Structures are given as C-alpha cells and as structure tokens.
Amino acid sequence: QAQVAELGGGSVQPGGSLTLSCVTSGFRLDHYLMTWFRQVPGKEREAVSGLSAGLGITRYADSVKGRFTISRDNAKNTVYLQMSSLESEDTGVYYCARARWGRAGAISWSNINDYDLWGQGTQVTVSS
C-alpha cells in the first residue's frame, strides 16, 4: 500500500532553518511528481515546492524561491524540503503529496486536484 509520511516539523525563530522529510513507501518515488503543500487556518492549502519524476525538475512558489530547496533520495525513498531564512509567514502545516503523474508543468504542478496521496502533515511554527 502506497504511503507518505512527513517528519521534521517544529518551532524555529525567524531567520532560522528547518528540513522536512517525506518518507514514502509502496511506490517508485522517481516515477511521480512529489510536492510539498502548506496550510494555515482559514486559508486554502497552497503548493510550496514540487519535484518532477525522472530528471527532477523543481518548482517553487514565488514566496519561497531562493529560500527553500526540494530534493529527493531515491535509495531512501525520501523527499526533502530544506527551508532557510524562515519568516513568520512560513508558519503552517506542511503536507507531502504524490501526484497522479510524473510531469511538473509550470502551472499544473500546483493544482491540488492532481494529487491523490497525502500525508498527515507536520506543523512548522516560525516565531520569536
């Protein structure tokens, strides 16, 4: 059975760093587009960063470009999200999700309806 599970959330001060892990099982990680989403209360879940199948094309929301890095370790079946220069606006529950396919279109990668496998989420709090 395919599963994904997020690890690594926590509390950090503004300007700090944190790395999230998405541990996967039951499917071939490099065959799917994998994306990190985040959600805050009262707002829609938004795509933060995606990593395509195969060559691993990366996508980032404008708000995190230059600060977040997504990567994949196929041997460990894990996707990472390295977050630096964190801001209070980065606070939220972070979810790892698997898309129904491998490509990461410039627009389509962030379409939440294209994802069919989700983790339970991990809380990230950025506060002084």
OpenMM code with the backbone's topology and positions (N, CA, C; nanometers):
from openmm import Vec3, app, unit

residues = "GLN ALA GLN VAL ALA GLU LEU GLY GLY GLY SER VAL GLN PRO GLY GLY SER LEU THR LEU SER CYS VAL THR SER GLY PHE ARG LEU ASP HIS TYR LEU MET THR TRP PHE ARG GLN VAL PRO GLY LYS GLU ARG GLU ALA VAL SER GLY LEU SER ALA GLY LEU GLY ILE THR ARG TYR ALA ASP SER VAL LYS GLY ARG PHE THR ILE SER ARG ASP ASN ALA LYS ASN THR VAL TYR LEU GLN MET SER SER LEU GLU SER GLU ASP THR GLY VAL TYR TYR CYS ALA ARG ALA ARG TRP GLY ARG ALA GLY ALA ILE SER TRP SER ASN ILE ASN ASP TYR ASP LEU TRP GLY GLN GLY THR GLN VAL THR VAL SER SER".split()
positions = [
    Vec3(0.0838, -0.1191, 0.0000),
    Vec3(0.0000, 0.0000, 0.0000),
    Vec3(0.0877, 0.1246, 0.0000),
    Vec3(0.0575, 0.2162, -0.0902),
    Vec3(0.1374, 0.3382, -0.1003),
    Vec3(0.1102, 0.4306, 0.0173),
    Vec3(0.2167, 0.4875, 0.0715),
    Vec3(0.2035, 0.5793, 0.1839),
    Vec3(0.3107, 0.6866, 0.1772),
    Vec3(0.2804, 0.8022, 0.2361),
    Vec3(0.3789, 0.9075, 0.2564),
    Vec3(0.3615, 0.9596, 0.3974),
    Vec3(0.4711, 0.9976, 0.4609),
    Vec3(0.4660, 1.0466, 0.5980),
    Vec3(0.5691, 1.1570, 0.6166),
    Vec3(0.5245, 1.2679, 0.6728),
    Vec3(0.6123, 1.3826, 0.6935),
    Vec3(0.6806, 1.3760, 0.8293),
    Vec3(0.8057, 1.4185, 0.8317),
    Vec3(0.8834, 1.4272, 0.9548),
    Vec3(0.9585, 1.5589, 0.9568),
    Vec3(0.9904, 1.6055, 1.0768),
    Vec3(1.0833, 1.7162, 1.0870),
    Vec3(1.0265, 1.8515, 1.1199),
    Vec3(0.8979, 1.8609, 1.1434),
    Vec3(0.8419, 1.9903, 1.1790),
    Vec3(0.8875, 2.0345, 1.3172),
    Vec3(0.8567, 2.1591, 1.3512),
    Vec3(0.8943, 2.2107, 1.4816),
    Vec3(0.8849, 2.3618, 1.4851),
    Vec3(0.9421, 2.4165, 1.5904),
    Vec3(0.9416, 2.5611, 1.6093),
    Vec3(1.0803, 2.6179, 1.5838),
    Vec3(1.0852, 2.7321, 1.5194),
    Vec3(1.2130, 2.7956, 1.4863),
    Vec3(1.1941, 2.9459, 1.4869),
    Vec3(1.2998, 3.0173, 1.5161),
    Vec3(1.2938, 3.1632, 1.5163),
    Vec3(1.3048, 3.2174, 1.3738),
    Vec3(1.2536, 3.3353, 1.3502),
    Vec3(1.2691, 3.3972, 1.2180),
    Vec3(1.4156, 3.4035, 1.1780),
    Vec3(1.4409, 3.3720, 1.0533),
    Vec3(1.5779, 3.3678, 1.0041),
    Vec3(1.6428, 3.2326, 1.0175),
    Vec3(1.5784, 3.1414, 1.0876),
    Vec3(1.6331, 3.0088, 1.1104),
    Vec3(1.6056, 2.9134, 0.9958),
    Vec3(1.6495, 2.7887, 1.0163),
    Vec3(1.6384, 2.6860, 0.9132),
    Vec3(1.5733, 2.5606, 0.9695),
    Vec3(1.5146, 2.4843, 0.8801),
    Vec3(1.4497, 2.3594, 0.9176),
    Vec3(1.4432, 2.2721, 0.7935),
    Vec3(1.4594, 2.1425, 0.8114),
    Vec3(1.4465, 2.0486, 0.6996),
    Vec3(1.3354, 1.9492, 0.7271),
    Vec3(1.2432, 1.9392, 0.6349),
    Vec3(1.1344, 1.8422, 0.6431),
    Vec3(1.1681, 1.7209, 0.5568),
    Vec3(1.1222, 1.6049, 0.6023),
    Vec3(1.1400, 1.4817, 0.5258),
    Vec3(1.0044, 1.4207, 0.4952),
    Vec3(0.9923, 1.3648, 0.3779),
    Vec3(0.8729, 1.2919, 0.3378),
    Vec3(0.9161, 1.1495, 0.3069),
    Vec3(0.8864, 1.0591, 0.3971),
    Vec3(0.9248, 0.9192, 0.3806),
    Vec3(0.8134, 0.8470, 0.3072),
    Vec3(0.8487, 0.7809, 0.1987),
    Vec3(0.7478, 0.7165, 0.1157),
    Vec3(0.7661, 0.5648, 0.1154),
    Vec3(0.6603, 0.4950, 0.0795),
    Vec3(0.6672, 0.3505, 0.0660),
    Vec3(0.5575, 0.3029, -0.0269),
    Vec3(0.5789, 0.1870, -0.0868),
    Vec3(0.4762, 0.1261, -0.1691),
    Vec3(0.4705, 0.1724, -0.3128),
    Vec3(0.5605, 0.2584, -0.3549),
    Vec3(0.5635, 0.3017, -0.4944),
    Vec3(0.7031, 0.3512, -0.5289),
    Vec3(0.7281, 0.3644, -0.6566),
    Vec3(0.8589, 0.4083, -0.7068),
    Vec3(0.8626, 0.5610, -0.7026),
    Vec3(0.9414, 0.6136, -0.6115),
    Vec3(0.9417, 0.7568, -0.5841),
    Vec3(0.9744, 0.8388, -0.7087),
    Vec3(1.0719, 0.7970, -0.7861),
    Vec3(1.1151, 0.8781, -0.9001),
    Vec3(1.0237, 0.8652, -1.0212),
    Vec3(0.9091, 0.7989, -1.0063),
    Vec3(0.8115, 0.7905, -1.1139),
    Vec3(0.6990, 0.8921, -1.1000),
    Vec3(0.7014, 0.9680, -0.9913),
    Vec3(0.5912, 1.0587, -0.9629),
    Vec3(0.6396, 1.2008, -0.9308),
    Vec3(0.5555, 1.2962, -0.9642),
    Vec3(0.5719, 1.4322, -0.9157),
    Vec3(0.5391, 1.4337, -0.7672),
    Vec3(0.6305, 1.4854, -0.6871),
    Vec3(0.6104, 1.4968, -0.5435),
    Vec3(0.6152, 1.6441, -0.5056),
    Vec3(0.5213, 1.6847, -0.4228),
    Vec3(0.5096, 1.8270, -0.3908),
    Vec3(0.4835, 1.8477, -0.2431),
    Vec3(0.5415, 1.9527, -0.1909),
    Vec3(0.5115, 1.9987, -0.0557),
    Vec3(0.4061, 2.1090, -0.0640),
    Vec3(0.3023, 2.0946, 0.0168),
    Vec3(0.1991, 2.1962, 0.0321),
    Vec3(0.2040, 2.2470, 0.1762),
    Vec3(0.1432, 2.3616, 0.1983),
    Vec3(0.1257, 2.4086, 0.3353),
    Vec3(-0.0104, 2.4741, 0.3494),
    Vec3(-0.0568, 2.4744, 0.4733),
    Vec3(-0.1890, 2.5305, 0.5014),
    Vec3(-0.1891, 2.5986, 0.6369),
    Vec3(-0.2518, 2.7134, 0.6412),
    Vec3(-0.2751, 2.7833, 0.7662),
    Vec3(-0.4247, 2.7914, 0.7884),
    Vec3(-0.4679, 2.8019, 0.9136),
    Vec3(-0.6115, 2.8065, 0.9408),
    Vec3(-0.6803, 2.9184, 0.8635),
    Vec3(-0.7908, 2.8858, 0.8023),
    Vec3(-0.8693, 2.9859, 0.7305),
    Vec3(-0.8264, 3.0106, 0.5884),
    Vec3(-0.7210, 2.9434, 0.5452),
    Vec3(-0.6712, 2.9624, 0.4086),
    Vec3(-0.6665, 2.8292, 0.3357),
    Vec3(-0.6652, 2.8378, 0.2040),
    Vec3(-0.6546, 2.7168, 0.1232),
    Vec3(-0.5135, 2.6604, 0.1299),
    Vec3(-0.5074, 2.5301, 0.1090),
    Vec3(-0.3777, 2.4649, 0.1029),
    Vec3(-0.3056, 2.5111, -0.0238),
    Vec3(-0.1794, 2.5511, -0.0092),
    Vec3(-0.1060, 2.6043, -0.1235),
    Vec3(0.0196, 2.5220, -0.1504),
    Vec3(0.0540, 2.5129, -0.2775),
    Vec3(0.1757, 2.4410, -0.3164),
    Vec3(0.2976, 2.5256, -0.2858),
    Vec3(0.3963, 2.4635, -0.2270),
    Vec3(0.5189, 2.5323, -0.1893),
    Vec3(0.6327, 2.4962, -0.2843),
    Vec3(0.6513, 2.3652, -0.3059),
    Vec3(0.7609, 2.3218, -0.3912),
    Vec3(0.7336, 2.1835, -0.4451),
    Vec3(0.7659, 2.1618, -0.5730),
    Vec3(0.7437, 2.0331, -0.6364),
    Vec3(0.8692, 1.9814, -0.7050),
    Vec3(0.8732, 1.8490, -0.7205),
    Vec3(0.9880, 1.7824, -0.7825),
    Vec3(0.9341, 1.6768, -0.8774),
    Vec3(0.9648, 1.6921, -1.0042),
    Vec3(0.9080, 1.6024, -1.1031),
    Vec3(0.9746, 1.4663, -1.0991),
    Vec3(0.9125, 1.3725, -1.1679),
    Vec3(0.9719, 1.2410, -1.1865),
    Vec3(1.0960, 1.2514, -1.2747),
    Vec3(1.1687, 1.1409, -1.2824),
    Vec3(1.2832, 1.1348, -1.3719),
    Vec3(1.3935, 1.2337, -1.3379),
    Vec3(1.4163, 1.3295, -1.4263),
    Vec3(1.5270, 1.4237, -1.4100),
    Vec3(1.5102, 1.5158, -1.2903),
    Vec3(1.3909, 1.5258, -1.2375),
    Vec3(1.3711, 1.6054, -1.1171),
    Vec3(1.3652, 1.7554, -1.1411),
    Vec3(1.2749, 1.7977, -1.2282),
    Vec3(1.2525, 1.9408, -1.2467),
    Vec3(1.1894, 1.9957, -1.1192),
    Vec3(1.2421, 2.1081, -1.0730),
    Vec3(1.1913, 2.1669, -0.9489),
    Vec3(1.1004, 2.2858, -0.9768),
    Vec3(1.0022, 2.3022, -0.8915),
    Vec3(0.9094, 2.4145, -0.8972),
    Vec3(0.8985, 2.4751, -0.7581),
    Vec3(0.8870, 2.6073, -0.7542),
    Vec3(0.8757, 2.6766, -0.6266),
    Vec3(0.7708, 2.7853, -0.6353),
    Vec3(0.6977, 2.8032, -0.5267),
    Vec3(0.6116, 2.9194, -0.5149),
    Vec3(0.6991, 3.0438, -0.5070),
    Vec3(0.6508, 3.1541, -0.5586),
    Vec3(0.7293, 3.2776, -0.5584),
    Vec3(0.7725, 3.3162, -0.4170),
    Vec3(0.6886, 3.2873, -0.3207),
    Vec3(0.7151, 3.3292, -0.1832),
    Vec3(0.8325, 3.2562, -0.1186),
    Vec3(0.8749, 3.1444, -0.1775),
    Vec3(0.9826, 3.0671, -0.1156),
    Vec3(1.1056, 3.0539, -0.2047),
    Vec3(1.0999, 3.1076, -0.3241),
    Vec3(1.2147, 3.0979, -0.4149),
    Vec3(1.3381, 3.1592, -0.3521),
    Vec3(1.4482, 3.0870, -0.3632),
    Vec3(1.5739, 3.1340, -0.3068),
    Vec3(1.5918, 3.0996, -0.1599),
    Vec3(1.4852, 3.0518, -0.0964),
    Vec3(1.4933, 3.0174, 0.0459),
    Vec3(1.4710, 2.8683, 0.0715),
    Vec3(1.3902, 2.8043, -0.0105),
    Vec3(1.3583, 2.6621, 0.0066),
    Vec3(1.4226, 2.5815, -0.1060),
    Vec3(1.4603, 2.4581, -0.0741),
    Vec3(1.5157, 2.3665, -0.1729),
    Vec3(1.4526, 2.2299, -0.1567),
    Vec3(1.4001, 2.1772, -0.2646),
    Vec3(1.3422, 2.0432, -0.2625),
    Vec3(1.4409, 1.9462, -0.3267),
    Vec3(1.4472, 1.8259, -0.2694),
    Vec3(1.5382, 1.7251, -0.3243),
    Vec3(1.4829, 1.5865, -0.2953),
    Vec3(1.5492, 1.4875, -0.3532),
    Vec3(1.4984, 1.3504, -0.3425),
    Vec3(1.6163, 1.2543, -0.3271),
    Vec3(1.5997, 1.1556, -0.2411),
    Vec3(1.6961, 1.0462, -0.2274),
    Vec3(1.6217, 0.9175, -0.2603),
    Vec3(1.6407, 0.8686, -0.3807),
    Vec3(1.5660, 0.7510, -0.4240),
    Vec3(1.5998, 0.6271, -0.3403),
    Vec3(1.7235, 0.6161, -0.2992),
    Vec3(1.7642, 0.4999, -0.2204),
    Vec3(1.6948, 0.4959, -0.0845),
    Vec3(1.6640, 0.6132, -0.0329),
    Vec3(1.5964, 0.6220, 0.0966),
    Vec3(1.4464, 0.6442, 0.0816),
    Vec3(1.3993, 0.6498, -0.0422),
    Vec3(1.2561, 0.6722, -0.0682),
    Vec3(1.2050, 0.7963, 0.0040),
    Vec3(1.2837, 0.9012, 0.0020),
    Vec3(1.2532, 1.0202, 0.0800),
    Vec3(1.2684, 1.1471, -0.0033),
    Vec3(1.1753, 1.2376, 0.0165),
    Vec3(1.1808, 1.3709, -0.0418),
    Vec3(1.2053, 1.4700, 0.0714),
    Vec3(1.2915, 1.5667, 0.0466),
    Vec3(1.3274, 1.6644, 0.1496),
    Vec3(1.2837, 1.8046, 0.1084),
    Vec3(1.2587, 1.8862, 0.2081),
    Vec3(1.2364, 2.0278, 0.1857),
    Vec3(1.3256, 2.1027, 0.2840),
    Vec3(1.4326, 2.1609, 0.2312),
    Vec3(1.5223, 2.2402, 0.3131),
    Vec3(1.4716, 2.3837, 0.3121),
    Vec3(1.4465, 2.4359, 0.4316),
    Vec3(1.3909, 2.5696, 0.4452),
    Vec3(1.4887, 2.6572, 0.5212),
    Vec3(1.5215, 2.7716, 0.4668),
    Vec3(1.6125, 2.8641, 0.5335),
    Vec3(1.5532, 3.0050, 0.5291),
    Vec3(1.6150, 3.0941, 0.6039),
    Vec3(1.5651, 3.2326, 0.6145),
    Vec3(1.4151, 3.2329, 0.6399),
    Vec3(1.3747, 3.1509, 0.7330),
    Vec3(1.2319, 3.1340, 0.7584),
    Vec3(1.1694, 3.2626, 0.8111),
    Vec3(1.0456, 3.2831, 0.7703),
    Vec3(0.9679, 3.4007, 0.8084),
    Vec3(0.8415, 3.3551, 0.8798),
    Vec3(0.7818, 3.4447, 0.9523),
    Vec3(0.6585, 3.4103, 1.0243),
    Vec3(0.5500, 3.3638, 0.9275),
    Vec3(0.5536, 3.4158, 0.8061),
    Vec3(0.4537, 3.3768, 0.7053),
    Vec3(0.4711, 3.2331, 0.6583),
    Vec3(0.5824, 3.1694, 0.6931),
    Vec3(0.6035, 3.0297, 0.6574),
    Vec3(0.5368, 2.9343, 0.7558),
    Vec3(0.4827, 2.9875, 0.8617),
    Vec3(0.4145, 2.9054, 0.9608),
    Vec3(0.2948, 2.8346, 0.8983),
    Vec3(0.2791, 2.7078, 0.9325),
    Vec3(0.1658, 2.6327, 0.8819),
    Vec3(0.1880, 2.4834, 0.8971),
    Vec3(0.0893, 2.4077, 0.8540),
    Vec3(0.1041, 2.2623, 0.8486),
    Vec3(0.1535, 2.2272, 0.7091),
    Vec3(0.2613, 2.1548, 0.7030),
    Vec3(0.3226, 2.1171, 0.5760),
    Vec3(0.2854, 1.9735, 0.5426),
    Vec3(0.2399, 1.9554, 0.4198),
    Vec3(0.1972, 1.8246, 0.3723),
    Vec3(0.2826, 1.7812, 0.2536),
    Vec3(0.3112, 1.6547, 0.2494),
    Vec3(0.3763, 1.5936, 0.1343),
    Vec3(0.2681, 1.5230, 0.0527),
    Vec3(0.2764, 1.5365, -0.0784),
    Vec3(0.1740, 1.4754, -0.1627),
    Vec3(0.2336, 1.4183, -0.2897),
    Vec3(0.1705, 1.3107, -0.3374),
    Vec3(0.2109, 1.2465, -0.4623),
    Vec3(0.1070, 1.2748, -0.5690),
    Vec3(0.1537, 1.3188, -0.6837),
    Vec3(0.0627, 1.3464, -0.7948),
    Vec3(0.0250, 1.2172, -0.8667),
    Vec3(-0.0715, 1.2283, -0.9545),
    Vec3(-0.1155, 1.1122, -1.0312),
    Vec3(-0.0197, 1.0805, -1.1449),
    Vec3(0.0741, 1.1723, -1.1742),
    Vec3(0.1685, 1.1514, -1.2829),
    Vec3(0.3038, 1.2097, -1.2473),
    Vec3(0.3962, 1.2069, -1.3444),
    Vec3(0.5324, 1.2454, -1.3131),
    Vec3(0.5727, 1.3863, -1.3523),
    Vec3(0.5055, 1.4434, -1.4484),
    Vec3(0.5499, 1.5732, -1.5004),
    Vec3(0.5126, 1.6858, -1.4038),
    Vec3(0.5906, 1.7931, -1.4127),
    Vec3(0.5660, 1.9110, -1.3292),
    Vec3(0.5491, 2.0309, -1.4209),
    Vec3(0.4330, 2.0461, -1.4780),
    Vec3(0.4069, 2.1610, -1.5630),
    Vec3(0.4201, 2.2911, -1.4866),
    Vec3(0.4568, 2.3963, -1.5589),
    Vec3(0.4837, 2.5253, -1.4955),
    Vec3(0.3637, 2.5776, -1.4177),
    Vec3(0.2448, 2.5460, -1.4630),
    Vec3(0.1236, 2.5903, -1.3942),
    Vec3(0.0598, 2.4744, -1.3190),
    Vec3(0.0550, 2.3588, -1.3843),
    Vec3(-0.0228, 2.2467, -1.3312),
    Vec3(0.0353, 2.1854, -1.2055),
    Vec3(0.1649, 2.2073, -1.1809),
    Vec3(0.2271, 2.1400, -1.0669),
    Vec3(0.1595, 2.1773, -0.9351),
    Vec3(0.1007, 2.2939, -0.9296),
    Vec3(0.0427, 2.3418, -0.8043),
    Vec3(-0.1062, 2.3124, -0.7912),
    Vec3(-0.1619, 2.2397, -0.8870),
    Vec3(-0.3052, 2.2084, -0.8828),
    Vec3(-0.3319, 2.0977, -0.7824),
    Vec3(-0.3933, 2.1325, -0.6734),
    Vec3(-0.4140, 2.0377, -0.5643),
    Vec3(-0.4972, 1.9175, -0.6078),
    Vec3(-0.5819, 1.9355, -0.7074),
    Vec3(-0.6696, 1.8273, -0.7530),
    Vec3(-0.5946, 1.7168, -0.8265),
    Vec3(-0.4697, 1.7416, -0.8607),
    Vec3(-0.3898, 1.6428, -0.9325),
    Vec3(-0.3166, 1.5472, -0.8386),
    Vec3(-0.3386, 1.5602, -0.7091),
    Vec3(-0.2659, 1.4796, -0.6106),
    Vec3(-0.3607, 1.3811, -0.5438),
    Vec3(-0.3150, 1.2564, -0.5337),
    Vec3(-0.4050, 1.1533, -0.4835),
    Vec3(-0.3537, 1.0814, -0.3598),
    Vec3(-0.2362, 1.1191, -0.3117),
    Vec3(-0.1816, 1.0544, -0.1932),
    Vec3(-0.1203, 1.1614, -0.1044),
    Vec3(-0.1674, 1.1675, 0.0203),
    Vec3(-0.1275, 1.2738, 0.1124),
    Vec3(-0.0797, 1.2161, 0.2447),
    Vec3(0.0127, 1.2875, 0.3071),
    Vec3(0.0500, 1.2542, 0.4429),
    Vec3(-0.0389, 1.3256, 0.5425),
    Vec3(-0.0080, 1.3043, 0.6701),
    Vec3(-0.0892, 1.3637, 0.7755),
    Vec3(-0.0493, 1.5074, 0.8064),
    Vec3(0.0671, 1.5480, 0.7607),
    Vec3(0.1116, 1.6846, 0.7821),
    Vec3(0.2012, 1.6982, 0.9039),
    Vec3(0.2844, 1.8002, 0.9023),
    Vec3(0.3712, 1.8318, 1.0145),
    Vec3(0.3714, 1.9825, 1.0362),
    Vec3(0.3615, 2.0235, 1.1615),
    Vec3(0.3492, 2.1655, 1.1942),
    Vec3(0.4855, 2.2335, 1.1921),
    Vec3(0.4909, 2.3475, 1.1276),
    Vec3(0.6086, 2.4350, 1.1302),
    Vec3(0.5646, 2.5689, 1.1861),
    Vec3(0.6315, 2.6122, 1.2912),
    Vec3(0.5990, 2.7398, 1.3534),
    Vec3(0.7225, 2.8278, 1.3545),
    Vec3(0.7104, 2.9444, 1.2946),
    Vec3(0.8209, 3.0403, 1.2912),
    Vec3(0.7796, 3.1587, 1.3765),
    Vec3(0.8467, 3.1732, 1.4894),
    Vec3(0.8079, 3.2761, 1.5843),
    Vec3(0.9246, 3.3100, 1.6745),
    Vec3(0.9296, 3.4381, 1.7141),
    Vec3(1.0335, 3.4802, 1.8071),
    Vec3(0.9834, 3.4685, 1.9508),
] * unit.nanometer
topology = app.Topology()
chain = topology.addChain("A")
for resn in residues:
    res = topology.addResidue(resn, chain)
    for name in ("N", "CA", "C"):
        topology.addAtom(name, app.Element.getBySymbol(name[0]), res)
